[in-house]
């Protein structure tokens, strides 16, 4: 059996192959632009296991080598301190460390989203991108109108366009505002199209996902946007059950839903009595929800709801 550590970058990969005794058999470099050559190398290895860190672009590589490997491990880069804190850091050394850890079965594994979850996240995060771009356009229009003392709260509600058209502006400001309004209309159309796409995506959901979606949407304050963000970013946690209960209990404002006191949760101890590590997990949940654009209040409300989902699993 060969154990292959892969140091993946945007333009190249460095591969280190070791045996069961962690003796280096070969080290190679390949350009990412030549995937056929990479695939041919792995096909000629014979029985092997491989490990690669969970970088932003690992999926294309796993798709190439997974059918050839006995096992492929996705390593958690944040937990590989040997690599992160090394003073002799190089691509060759990083690949060797990964290979040696794999031979010892010591690589901390990262979660790999399912194909459906990756699609869901792509759609939800694209919506957040469009919403941010739309907000920037609105802010710029408001700033220009403020120079003429013409900004108002309902500027982008019904009748707002008529008000904007009636405001006396300089030729340059009118030109800029007209272009901003064209962009705004484009963003609105894209968001409407994306909303339809997400609803179509939901029709192909599994029974468990449909059940989670129904529970989330049944709660006051949790709408369509929040529901899709939670299912896309935390779908794996929803399916896991108890750990999310700990996260829910550790978030401010949801003590009643999970029981316990703030001091209990502050110690990071689990309901089963073991040492928790809850705070880092809580931070991960907050960051995950943030990818979809949820506010802190929405995160708190949603986490309370997720406690209900756990009891259904």
N, C-alpha and C positions, 0 to 999 in steps of 0.2 A: 504494500500500500504506500502511495506517495501522498504527502501533505503539502499543499500549495498555498503559500501566502501571496496575496495580490495587493500591491500598493497602487491604487487607481487615481489617476489625475485626468484632467480634461483632455490633454493631448497624447498621453502615453500611459502605459501600465508597466510596472516592474514586477516580475514573477520570481519567487524563490521556491524551489522544490526541495523538501527534506524527506528522509526516510523515518521509520519508526524510532530510530535512535537519535533523531534530530541532526543527522549528518547532512550537510548541504550537498545535493546532487547536481543542481544547476541553477543558475540565475540568468534570467533573460529580460530584455526590454522590448516592448512592441508599441508601435504607434496606434492610437485608438482609431485612426482613419483606415486601418487595415484589419477589420474584424475577421475576415476569412483566414488570415494568417494566424490570428490568435486562436481561432477555433481549431485550426489544423494542429497547432502545438498541443492543445489540451487533448485532442483526439488520439494523439500518438503517445500519451503518457501511460496508458494502461489504467488500472484501477487507481483512483485518486479521490481525495477530499480537498475542498478549496475553501478559503476564507477571504472575505473582502470587507473593508470597513463600510459602514452605512453612510456614504457620502451622498451628495445630491444627485449623482448621475450613475448609480450602480446598476439600475434595473436593466439597461441594455446589455451589460456584460453578463449578468446572471442568466438572462435569456439565452445567451450563446453557450455558456458552459454547463448550465444545470442539467440538460439532457445527457451530458457525458459523464457527470460526476456521480460518485456514490452518495455524496452529501455536500451541500454548500451551506456555509455558515455566514450569516450577516453579523459582523462584529460591531459592538457598541463603541464608537470612537471616544465618547466621554469617559468610559470606564477602563480604557486601555492606557493606564497611567504610565506604563513602561515606555510606550511610544510617545505619549504627549509630553512627558517630562524628561525625555532623553536629551542629553547634551551632545550626543554624537548622532544627531538625527540626519538620516538620508533615506532616499527611496529604497535602496538596496537593503539597508538595515531594517527599515520598517517592514518590508515584505518578509524578511527572515524571522523577525519576532512574531509576526502573525502566523507563519508556518509552524514555528516551534510551539507556540501556544495551541495550535490546532492539533499537533501530534500528541500533546498532553491533555487535550480536550479541556482547555482552560480559557478559551475565548469567551468573554461576556457577550451574550447575544442581544441583538437589537430586534425590535419588533418590525416585521415586514408587512406592510399593508397588503390586503388582497387586491386583485385587479379592480374589483368593483369599488373598493374604498379609494383607490388611487384616482379613479374616474370621478367619484363623488367629490373628493377634495379638490381636484382640478377645477370643477365647475363652481364649487362654493368659493374658492379663493379667487377665481376670475371675477365672480360677482363682487367680491370685496374690492378688487382692483378697480373695477368700473365705478363703484360707489365712491371711492376715494378720488378718482379723476373727476367725477361729476361734482363732488364737493369743492374741489379746487377751482373749477370753472365758475361755480356759483359765488364763491368768495371773491373772485376777481371781478365779476360783474357788480357785486355789491360795493366793492371798493370804488369802482369808477363812478357808480351812481351816488355814492356818499359824497364825492367831490362836488356834486351838484345839489346836495341835500335832498336827494330823491330816493334814498333807500327806504324800504318799508318791510314789515314782517312777512306779508303775503306776496312778496316779489315773485316767487316761483309757483304760486297757486294760480287758480283760475283768474284771468283778468290781468295777471302780472305782465304778460307780454305786451298788452295794450299800453300799460303804464310805462314800460321801458321805451316803447316806440314814441311816446309823447314827450319824453324828457328831452329838453334841449341840451345837446352835447356838441362838443367840438368835432370836427370832421374825423380826426384821428381816433377819438374815444368812440364815436359812432361806429367806425370801421371795426375796432377791436371788439366792441360789444356784439356787433352782428356776427362776427366770427365765433365768439364765445357761445352765442345762442345756437349756432349751427352745430357746434360740438355738443352742446347740451342736448339738443334734439337727437343726435346720434347716440349719445350715451343712454338716453331714455329708451330708444328703440332697441338697443342691444340688451338692456336690462330686461325689457319685456320679453324678448326672444329667449333670453337665458332663463327667465322664470318658467316659460313654457317647457324648455328643455329639462329643467329640474323636475317638473311635474311628470313629464314622460319617463324620466329616469326612475322616479318613485314607483311607477306602476310595475316595474320589474323586480321589486324588492322581495326578499325572502319573507317568510311568515314572521320570523323574529323581528326583522327590521320594520315590517308593517305594524307589529304590535308596539314597538318602541315609538314609532312615529305617532301612532294614535294616542298613546299616553302623554307624550310631550305636548301635542296640540290640544289636549283636553285641559291644560292648566292655564289659568288666567295669567296673562303677561308673557306667555310663550307662543309666539306666532310661527309663521312659515319659515322665515329667515332663520330664527334661532333654532328651530327644529332641524333644519338641514345642516347647520353648522355643527350641532352636537353629534348628529349621526355620522357626518363625514369625518370630523376630527377625533371623535371619541367612540367610534363604533366598536373598536376592539375592546375598550374598557367596559362598555355596556354589556358585551357578551361575556366578560370574565366574572361578573357578579360581585362578590364581597369587597375586593379592593376599592371599588368606587364608593361603597358605603363608608369606608374610612375617609375617602376624599371629601365626600359630602359632609361628614361630621366635622371635618377640619376647616371648612370654609366659614367665614363670618356670616352670621345671620341664619344659619340652618341648624342650630343646636337642637331645637325641638324635634327635628326630623330624624336625628341619629342618636340622640341621647348623650349623656356624658356632660362634662363641664369644660369650659375653655382651658382650665389648667390641665385636665387630662389630655386634651388634644395637643396642648403645647408641648407635652413630654414626648409626643410622637410614638405612643404605644398603641398597639392594635387592640381590637375588642377581644381577641383571643389571648391577650396577655403578653404577646411577644413584642420585641423592639420594632417600632414602626419604620421610620424613614418616611413619615407621612408628609412632612413639609416639602421635600423635594418633589414628591408625587403631586402634591397640590399645585406646586409651581408649574409642573408639566401640564396639568389640566388647564390652568389659567392661560398658559402660553398657547396651548392647542386651540382653545376657544377664541383666543385673540387672532389666530390666523384667519378666522372667518369673520372677524370684525365685531364680536360681541363686547358690549360694555361690561363694567364690573357688576352693575345691578342685574343685567341679564344673566351673567355667569352665576351669580348667587341664586337667582330664581331657578335657573336651569338645573343647578346641582341638587337643589331640593327635590326637583322632579325626578332626577335620575335615581334617587334613593327609592322612589316608588317602583321604578323599572326593575331595580335589583330584586325586589321582593317577588316580582313576576317570573324571574328566571328560575 
